Amino acid sequence: MTNQSLFLVALVVPDYDAAIAFYCGALGFTLVEDNGLDDEKRWVVVRPPGGNGANMLIAKAVGQEQSSAIGNQTGGRVGFFLSTDDFARDHKAYLAKGVIFEEEPRHEVYGTVAVFRDPFGNRWDMIQHAA
């Protein structure tokens, strides 16, 4: 039997340090790696605290084609899904740190959810799954 897992997802951003400031500062992610590869390129990996899922590779856009995809890598759809064990706690903390939610929290059959945007325009669902 094959044993595979998704361990890393790339997110194109305009600036490494701005992305680290948001994901590690506002969202409380852990900076796993930040290594220079050359004068321009870095290998930057972050993950949610206690994260058991995929880590996120922060990739600085190079050229017009990549730059034009910033904030719209999923064609306007929610492209990233952040699971939490305490929606109310994290929602309150994120609001206090300036995270902008597109909607009020809503209760669905699968759990409590609200959409927020990162500073680069990417749409995220924060979800506390129903028991």
Helices and strands as residue ranges (DSSP letters): E 8-13, H 16-20, I 21-26, E 30-36, E 42-47, E 55-60, H 63-69, E 80-83, H 87-96, E 100-101, E 106-108, E 111-117, E 123-129
